Amino acid sequence: MRKILIFGSGRSAPSLIQYLAKESVANQWQITIADKDIRAAQKFIAGLNNCKAVSADIHDDSTRDTLVAEADLVLSMLPMRFHTLVLSSCLKHKVNLVTPSYESDGMREKEEEIRKAGIFVLNEMGLDPGIDHMSAMRVIDNLRDEGHRITVFESFTGGLMAPGYDDNPWQFKFTWNPRNVVLAGRDGAVRFRHNGRYKYIPYTKLFRRTERIEIEGYGAFEGYANRDSLKYLEKYGLQNVETIYRGTLRRPGFCRAWDLFVQLGVTDDSFIVEDSEHMTFREFINSFLPYNPHDSVELKLMYYLRIDQDSGLMEKLQSLGIFTDEVIGLKRATPAQILEHILKKSWTIGPDDKDMIVMWHKFFFKDKDGNCFQKTSSMVTIGEDADHTAMARTVGLPMGMAAKMILNGNIDIKGLHLPIKREIYDPVLDELQKYDIEFTEKTIPIEDDYEDQPIF
Amino acid sequence: MRKILIFGSGRSAPSLIQYLAKESVANQWQITIADKDIRAAQKFIAGLNNCKAVSADIHDDSTRDTLVAEADLVLSMLPMRFHTLVLSSCLKHKVNLVTPSYESDGMREKEEEIRKAGIFVLNEMGLDPGIDHMSAMRVIDNLRDEGHRITVFESFTGGLMAPGYDDNPWQFKFTWNPRNVVLAGRDGAVRFRHNGRYKYIPYTKLFRRTERIEIEGYGAFEGYANRDSLKYLEKYGLQNVETIYRGTLRRPGFCRAWDLFVQLGVTDDSFIVEDSEHMTFREFINSFLPYNPHDSVELKLMYYLRIDQDSGLMEKLQSLGIFTDEVIGLKRATPAQILEHILKKSWTIGPDDKDMIVMWHKFFFKDKDGNCFQKTSSMVTIGEDADHTAMARTVGLPMGMAAKMILNGNIDIKGLHLPIKREIYDPVLDELQKYDIEFTEKTIPIEDDYEDQPIF
């Protein structure tokens, strides 16, 4: 029996574990899930083959080393900051490692050690990052193989609610870490390239410069820009494209309303709100509005943020209860923490809710004769239930498939990698289709002058 | 002869040196100015008594120690980050130290060592911080001594151009570190208290929530909020006031126009603009605007920032040359660095220009019978010439006066202090009057209901 060790049993663990357990019978695997608190793991492995849960503190070097020494492959589903700890044990015992997180600076610093140890370390093997790389690179490599020149690349991903389950005015609920949603865009200016020009967007304009896209059968979405699209120029070998832009999808109207929180200042995570514990939601909002004893909080906010009565914006805000007298109850909280607390009351995914992952790539390319085309590649997948959400499945399944390929010796790569090589992404994208995670491509001829395309 | 050692010969040095040199004859002082580059110091001491300039690298421990060991008093005019180095030598040789900078965390960590060494360390002894503390505390202590209860405290300071010299559409030139002007407000949300309520302002609204004030004989000004007014509650013993607000003064219209830079994103200091060296001013501005090949940069900017043709805002922007084809020429520069470079072309103070410092405090207080009053205390002072600017004088003179008091034994204090004690501020404020730095107080009765006062 070959042994797979999984560190962490968070939200994306159930789909990973279910996949590995199913495959374990034919492949003769033993699966161990290590977590400080094993209750979630125990729930996820109930009724599954070849799985066990063990209690382990990732900071306990000796326990971690013992577990890794016994394993043939390690999958780390822990938060990104713990991966270098896991890596240190993998280096010591020469065990391969896969994670769904961004390749950190800490990882890159160990690249030479990884090479010397002769192990394979694969990061960014989830959804975003993960499936985004794989699906984009498949199109990019195919276009190149056919001798075409890519001029434009845009890519959007969104974790949303499935149609029928998007039943609030924002058409949004949390399917992942709510804190990341609240702090989105705060970590620095956006950088991208548009028709050969470098463009920058500050946080204060981020949610007002969205692009609208439509996906057949699923309607309209809007995308706001991710922080740094430029780093993908090199990553994807697209140094010569005229346009590169990566973004995050929401349903139309979300971003305009979210911008109200940005303008108000309530997404700030850098200071403590005075007496946050005993403050009401209404008082919290009022603390960001100018003093005026004669007007209501609602009226002051509408005036301050220039909200028209009939814009639908107040309806979105009111749906969150931000004007109520409910007490916050959080000690020494930042505005961002309080906003997250408020949003969770309306945006927590229910046991019967279904989520949806949407991914959409757009390419413009020229063939050898100078003819221009637009190619789109899009994927929409719906969650199964509250454990096996679309988010959990699209993160967990690629992780599991990478594990299978590595253990079966179907990948002959050593060193530190992302899933941008065909020998990794081809089998994974093919197998994902069996799990209803499938890309639809469409190519249409366009005019040479792409300057008349939608402007953002 | 007693020996005064001055570290640094920056913009506020000439007024300090001139004051000390003049006083040195009667007081029998020897003044040494230590700087890495002594050319400025040599110019400032030309024709003055008892002064010499020596070359010294502040990072050279042995040179610094030798200089401090010989001194009876050290004045550090260096940037704030170097003061703890100076302090280490002062602690070793038990020499008193005065600086015009904010008391840093590094200073506070040494409070116990300062106490044990039995020396006197006085920070915040310039203008702002400095004269602001002293002039406010004089009013606060007087009102308390008379048995009054203070309910409102607002305080504004501005470094501006004197009337007649404010000859550009912004009515503004740099009289201090331009970088601080460009980055003003970026370091965190504003916090203050208004009529008993805590209020917060994010950067994106900072320059739109100004307060207008008028000073007799000098016309109208507008003030935007300084970052943290709340720390003055304890510092000034004003824990029970209903309102505390500190701000920075500009001429009316400045802030509304400056907000355009904030909204555009060009005050960002966190990333490098691609190929900043060869870019033109116009291309720089365009890189923050949405792509559109059909409209001019000016038109896009007006549309993007919702600027009305007749608002005077475009005139302000155009006066800076931001739409010209002048090449930036700065390698690997941030947006803030490029903006500073552009602004310096229009806002550099000329040899014949005169600047102006404006300080304005407003208090509401109640007497024992419940009668309410407003008391204002304001100071306006005009610079003498390009060296002895109002800024240099209001920073350098209080430093010099503190030096005189310490060397003459007129202050009997040890430990780490700010100039908020009467025994420090009274003689300094009195002497400043002889140098045309004088506060005018005015008290008028007001209605008990201060809720009808101007709203901000």
Interface residues (C-beta under 8 A of the other chain):
Chain A: G188 A189 R191 H194 N195 R197 Y198 K199 Y200 I201 P202 Y203 T204 K205 R209 L230 V262 Q263 L264 G265 D268 S270 F271 V273 E274 D275 N286 S287 F288 L289 P290 Y291 N292 P293 Y304 P335 E451 I455 F456
Chain B: G188 A189 R191 H194 N195 R197 Y198 K199 Y200 I201 P202 Y203 T204 K205 R209 L230 V262 Q263 L264 G265 D268 S270 F271 V273 E274 D275 N286 S287 F288 L289 P290 Y291 N292 P293 Y304 P335 E451 I455 F456
